[in-house]
């Protein structure tokens, strides 16, 4: 393999990511590829060669075809992605699951071009805390969603407390919250809490409570009454980022 040509194709791929607004700037690419900006600059200025680890990270993170990057053969994009773009018989947009962004922060979050989000069987775990602590267990599969902020996992929705925004069988992706001091009131959470020795799991909006050291769990479905729970009863919490509703395919 000619390292100079690999470097040239690496730079071509980086320019493609920037010109097509897949990443907003070089700093975002550095962050995603876990490379120092100074080293990245040296590669782009052709003063340093692309290592195998970095090449592998580029192909994994951005659907760049590894064969093209290493040999120059084929197309820059993975064959499956190119086929989907050029195939007139490819599934139409309306055939894909409906994705709804549920968390809209005031500060723009960095989106990841491609990430594999693990789909968990929360019912098979003792509780949400156990699921969070054992991320390599109770995995049903993976979800590939482009251009979504980082998520720690996904689970199926059970029940109708958030209907019609969410319905039973929908999938929600979440970001684990480690410190309750960073709780954002008014947002939707996957919350696990203890009540009289029993574990409960719910998807609710969390609002301020009139009772000190309590929070109010609020449903979207008006037929479900709000409830106040002690903050100390919460044993696991995930900020809901987006939902997926299955339509006609997959």
C-alpha atoms as one frame of an Amber mdcrd trajectory, in Angstrom:
protein
   0.000   0.000   0.000   1.313   3.437  -0.966   1.061   5.555   2.194   1.091
   8.792   0.227  -2.006   7.762  -1.712  -3.750   6.630   1.464  -3.011  10.038
   2.959  -4.434  11.718  -0.135  -7.636   9.660   0.035  -7.909  10.333   3.765
  -7.747  14.072   3.061 -10.310  13.662   0.266 -12.664  11.920   2.706 -12.210
  14.684   5.289 -13.005  17.323   2.656 -16.101  15.327   1.694 -17.309  15.301
   5.317 -16.865  19.055   5.592 -18.253  20.063   2.180 -21.382  17.941   2.692
 -21.942  19.303   6.222 -21.620  15.854   7.758 -19.400  17.535  10.335 -19.392
  21.299  10.978 -15.616  21.646  11.268 -12.301  19.833  11.641 -12.518  19.997
  15.430 -15.666  17.860  15.355 -13.896  15.277  13.192 -10.930  15.244  15.583
 -13.292  14.666  18.488 -15.057  11.804  16.749 -11.818  10.184  15.581 -10.212
  10.723  19.000  -7.148  12.421  17.537  -5.347  15.537  18.736  -5.917  18.572
  16.479  -2.148  19.084  16.126  -1.642  15.549  14.799  -4.696  15.878  12.571
  -3.270  19.086  11.105   0.051  17.353  10.408  -1.780  14.619   8.455  -3.856
  17.118   6.464  -0.691  19.026   5.597   0.907  15.720   4.517   3.676  15.912
   7.082   2.521  12.732   8.831   1.119   9.440   7.578  -2.296   8.048   8.459
  -1.983   5.124  10.873  -4.028   1.938  10.615  -5.990   2.743  13.784  -6.998
   6.158  12.474  -7.932   4.726   9.076 -10.099   2.109  10.766 -11.747   4.765
  12.940 -12.566   6.880   9.876 -14.203   3.987   8.027 -16.188   2.930  11.091
 -17.342   6.405  12.103 -18.307   7.807   8.698 -19.256   4.906   6.402 -16.104
   5.426   4.338 -15.278   2.289   2.358 -12.120   0.666   3.753 -11.152  -0.874
   0.415 -11.334   2.526  -1.279  -9.288   4.186   1.470  -6.519   1.569   1.385
  -6.389   0.691  -2.317  -8.291   3.386  -4.200 -10.620   0.776  -5.693 -14.380
   1.286  -5.646 -16.274   4.256  -4.254 -15.539   6.413  -1.244 -18.821   5.529
   0.453 -19.696   2.051   1.620 -21.375   0.060  -1.143 -24.637  -0.316   0.806
 -24.952   3.432   1.237 -24.157   4.099  -2.426 -26.695   1.470  -3.499 -29.366
   3.034  -1.333 -28.638   6.475  -2.797 -28.759   5.255  -6.418 -31.400   2.534
  -6.253 -34.780   3.679  -7.573 -36.392   0.728  -5.807 -34.872   1.627  -2.455
 -37.342   2.148   0.401 -38.965   5.563   0.377 -38.581   7.925   3.277 -42.116
   7.273   4.476 -41.367   3.541   4.699 -38.759   3.993   7.394 -39.505   4.198
  11.116 -40.598   7.623  12.317 -37.890   9.262  14.440 -38.951  12.037  16.826
 -36.416  14.191  18.646 -37.730  14.604  22.195 -34.861  16.481  23.815 -34.143
  19.903  22.319 -31.467  21.608  24.427 -30.867  25.343  24.270 -27.184  24.627
  23.665 -26.519  22.759  20.417 -25.259  19.222  21.025 -22.625  17.685  18.782
 -24.172  15.063  16.535 -22.448  11.803  15.717 -22.604  10.831  12.053 -23.025
   7.128  12.820 -23.339   5.406  16.169 -24.478   1.945  17.168 -26.982   2.331
  19.998 -27.582  -0.871  21.936 -31.235  -1.878  22.326 -31.757  -3.459  25.749
 -34.362  -5.804  27.178 -35.082  -3.890  30.357 -37.667  -6.482  31.436 -34.913
  -9.121  31.595 -32.846  -6.982  33.936 -33.710  -6.776  37.617 -34.199  -3.025
  37.239 -32.857  -0.051  35.322 -29.929   0.344  37.726 -28.852  -3.229  36.997
 -29.132  -2.566  33.267 -27.000   0.579  33.549 -24.358  -1.278  35.577 -24.200
  -4.245  33.174 -24.150  -2.705  29.710 -22.876  -5.880  28.050 -25.934  -7.912
  29.116 -29.606  -8.083  28.071 -28.836  -6.737  24.582 -31.525  -7.326  21.957
 -29.624  -5.715  19.087 -28.262  -2.414  17.834 -29.834   0.640  16.217 -27.912
   2.664  13.640 -29.212   6.248  13.436 -27.197   8.951  11.633 -26.635  12.484
  12.917 -27.991  12.006  16.443 -26.392  13.236  19.699 -24.633  10.578  21.764
 -26.915   8.068  23.504 -26.091   5.353  26.041 -28.808   2.891  25.075 -32.403
   2.303  24.014 -35.404   0.354  25.350 -38.948  -0.429  24.317 -41.804   1.637
  25.739 -44.392  -0.228  27.780 -47.735   1.330  28.701 -49.772   4.322  27.579
 -48.866   7.034  30.087 -47.142   9.106  27.356 -49.707   8.372  24.625 -50.059
   9.646  21.902 -46.538  11.102  21.993 -45.258   7.611  22.786 -47.126   4.363
  22.516 -46.393   0.860  23.711 -43.855  -0.760  21.398 -42.061   2.466  20.490
 -38.324   2.647  21.137 -36.739   5.447  23.163 -33.024   6.239  23.282 -31.571
   7.776  26.415 -28.487   9.391  27.916 -27.732   8.114  31.386 -27.793  10.766
  34.132 -25.204  10.101  36.815 -25.829  13.100  39.067 -29.353  14.183  40.012
 -28.029  17.688  40.624 -28.032  18.050  36.818 -31.710  17.188  36.509 -33.442
  19.421  33.936 -37.033  20.042  34.968 -39.629  19.768  32.238 -37.701  17.152
  30.251 -38.714  13.557  29.586 -36.872  10.837  31.476 -36.682   7.096  31.794
 -36.875   6.869  35.573 -36.514   3.939  37.934 -37.608   4.467  41.527 -38.385
   2.540  44.695 -41.752   2.667  46.429 -42.366   0.622  49.564 -39.656  -1.841
  48.572 -40.881  -2.339  44.996 -39.055  -1.138  41.866 -40.997   0.909  39.324
 -39.937   1.971  35.845 -41.645   4.788  33.994 -41.214   7.244  31.153 -42.342
  10.620  32.489 -41.733  14.322  32.417 -40.010  15.375  35.625 -41.197  18.686
  37.056 -40.613  20.553  40.291 -42.718  19.463  43.237 -44.321  21.649  45.875
 -42.981  19.175  48.430 -39.385  19.708  49.504 -36.907  17.068  48.288 -39.544
  15.567  45.983 -40.067  15.702  42.221 -43.302  15.457  40.272 -43.689  12.759
  37.598 -46.060  13.937  34.867 -47.590  11.909  32.032 -48.435  13.177  28.555
 -51.681  11.181  28.675 -54.191  13.296  30.655 -55.849  10.141  32.004 -52.777
   9.528  34.183 -52.498  11.746  37.253 -49.171  13.321  38.254 -47.398  11.834
  41.248 -44.780  13.146  43.647 -41.862  10.930  44.654 -38.864  11.541  46.926
 -35.688  12.387  45.056 -33.847   9.804  47.172 -36.179   7.051  45.859 -34.753
   7.449  42.329 -32.148   4.754  41.683 -31.546   5.267  37.950 -32.336   7.988
  35.450 -31.953   8.471  31.711 -32.707  11.614  29.708 -34.852  10.599  26.724
 -33.257  11.865  23.517 -35.502  10.548  20.752 -38.133   7.950  19.927 -38.585
   5.519  17.056 -42.015   4.398  15.884 -42.218   1.489  13.489 -44.283   2.197
  10.370 -44.444  -0.116   7.349 -41.043  -1.780   7.185 -38.101  -3.199   9.176
